[in-house]
Amino acid sequence: MGKEFTVYSDHKPLENMNIKSRTDEELGDLTYYLSQFNFKIKYNPGKSNQEADCLSRNPVLEPYDNNDDFLKVVNIINLEDIKNDQNINLDIEKEKLIFENEIYHKKNSKSKKIILSEELSKTLIKDVHDTYCHIGRTQMISKITPFYTAKNIIANIKKICDECEICIKNKSRRKSKYGLMSHLGPPTRPFEIISIDTIGGFGGSRSTKKYLHLLVDHFTRYAYILTSRNQSSSDFIKLIKNVTQSHNIDMVLTDQYPGINSKEFKEFLINENIRMVFTAVDSPFSNGLNERLNQTSQDTHILE
């Protein structure tokens, strides 16, 4: 601590280590910890970094295949469980399988695998996942699929790993997925989805009404129009009541105007059993139908 020193490494990316770049929670914490020391990192190719490189070399000269790991996976379920599963599993077409050592195998061009029912395969997957200390999808697939096959075995491995409560709590480096963005609908009937928008700047010497409120049905493209002095909640309620007198509305898509975001307007929607969805901020394309109508209305106003 307090001394300046140099670190030589054959890992080139470390040379440009940036403590401000925190793409990973754990690596970010480690980087901040290292930032308290005064050091420089210089790249040194592996062939020139023999002092450190020799420590990471495997000193075993003879090749050694460790079969214990394979035996553990194979023996997580016993022979009797497999026999009973295959006897009661009606989905197995036994005439197309190989019967060997009192159990049925499925053979392809490269390997021969024990066939299991989907239920027993789920039990096996959970046992392997727990036995090997909650390893991830890739390692689970590499440990199970060389020996066993079952319906939806890959999909079930991914599902069990993703839904494991212990993995979710402890594997902090796996970030949660962002929500997917998509268009609403398409609607299947009239007034299932409507959208509301407002155009301003229409006031003049002869009129006190400055705003044009537009409501559009996404199914029929039918539009309702209301002129107003302001953008109060009562104006938007009046606009929607023009529709609810004869039709039921399921959903309203709208920008976050103060009048729409008001308590009065939200209570009105609750009483009418209407859901409300706000459009994305600074994203006109999220309510494209209204934006196109707005553009047409403005062009018509200019021509007049």
Stockholm file with secondary structure:
# STOCKHOLM 1.0

chainA/1-304         MGKEFTVYSDHKPLENMNIKSRTDEELGDLTYYLSQFNFKIKYNPGKSNQEADCLSRNPVLEPYDNNDDFLKVVNIINLEDIKNDQNINLDIEKEKLIFENEIYHKKNSKSKKIILSEELSKTLIKDVHDTYCHIGRTQMISKITPFYTAKNIIANIKKICDECEICIKNKSRRKSKYGLMSHLGPPTRPFEIISIDTIGGFGGSRSTKKYLHLLVDHFTRYAYILTSRNQSSSDFIKLIKNVTQSHNIDMVLTDQYPGINSKEFKEFLINENIRMVFTAVDSPFSNGLNERLNQTSQDTHILE
#=GR chainA/1-304 SS CCCEEEEEESCGGGGGCCTTCCSSHHHHHHHHHHTTSEEEEEECCGGGCHHHHGGGSCCCCSCCCCCHHHHHHHTTSCHHHHHHHHHHCTTCCGGGSEEETTEEEEECSSCEEEECCHHHHHHHHHHHHHHTTSCCHHHHHHHHTTTEECTTHHHHHHHHHHTCHHHHHHCTTSCCCCCCCCCCCCCSSTTSEEEEEEECCCCBTTBCCCEEEEEEETTTCCEEEEEESSCCHHHHHHHHHHHHTTCCCCEEEECCCTTTTSHHHHHHHHHTTCEEEECCTTCGGGGHHHHHHHHHHHHHHHHC
#=GC SS_cons         CCCEEEEEESCGGGGGCCTTCCSSHHHHHHHHHHTTSEEEEEECCGGGCHHHHGGGSCCCCSCCCCCHHHHHHHTTSCHHHHHHHHHHCTTCCGGGSEEETTEEEEECSSCEEEECCHHHHHHHHHHHHHHTTSCCHHHHHHHHTTTEECTTHHHHHHHHHHTCHHHHHHCTTSCCCCCCCCCCCCCSSTTSEEEEEEECCCCBTTBCCCEEEEEEETTTCCEEEEEESSCCHHHHHHHHHHHHTTCCCCEEEECCCTTTTSHHHHHHHHHTTCEEEECCTTCGGGGHHHHHHHHHHHHHHHHC
//
